[in-house]
Amino acid sequence: MIGVGKAKQYANVLDKPLSRGRQEVSLSAFAFLFSELVQYNQTQVDNIAELERRLEDAGYAVGARVLELLCHREKGNKRETRLLGILSFIHSTVWKVLFGKVADSLEKGTEHEDEYMISEKELLVNRFISVPKDMGAFNCGAFVAGIVKGVLDNAGFPAVVTAHFVPIEGQQRPRTTILIKFAEEVLHREARLG
């Protein structure tokens, strides 16, 4: 607050403590900045797949930093070593820090052992974006898929992560599912630890 009490002065930003204080960003400011990110990248590409890849790359950098920050703050610099532990960490802790709530669901794929899905009924990055008809099935969830991939890769769980729309009967907007397909090495490691 301005003008209330004495503010402690720090020599530089690195000396400031990593407090757990209220760290919220204005939703309208986020929506505007994210819209600008999408529009800028749209001018730099020729097709939807390339645009989604660029958004995924931007999200990847965010995911790597979020993992570092949360491992330091929440876990005392300890990292998850188990598959279900890291998925639960993303589904609950990471999601809550980024979106203010736990993800709607975390499910294991029924057809493949190496697939997991995080579903969100109304993903924040898709909420304020209107996609023109000529862009087809463009999904801004690619940014969130990049965040998830950044967390997983930097935690030692390499995976292919993609965002998909899944229609919901009786609703206009589809839900977004983040599909996670782990590398074989992760499954072999998990089987050895099992």
Buried (B, 14 or more C-beta within 10 A) or exposed (E): EEEEEEEEEEEEEEEEEEEEEEEEEEEEEBBEEBBEBBEEBBEEEEEBEEBBBBBBBBBBEBBBBBBEEBBEBBEEEEEBEBBEEBBBBBBBBBBEBBBEEEBBEBEEEEEEEBBBBBBBEEBBBBEBEEBEEEEEEBBBBBBBBBBBBBBBBBBEBBBBBBBBBEEEEEEEEBBBBBBBEBBEEBEEBBEEEE
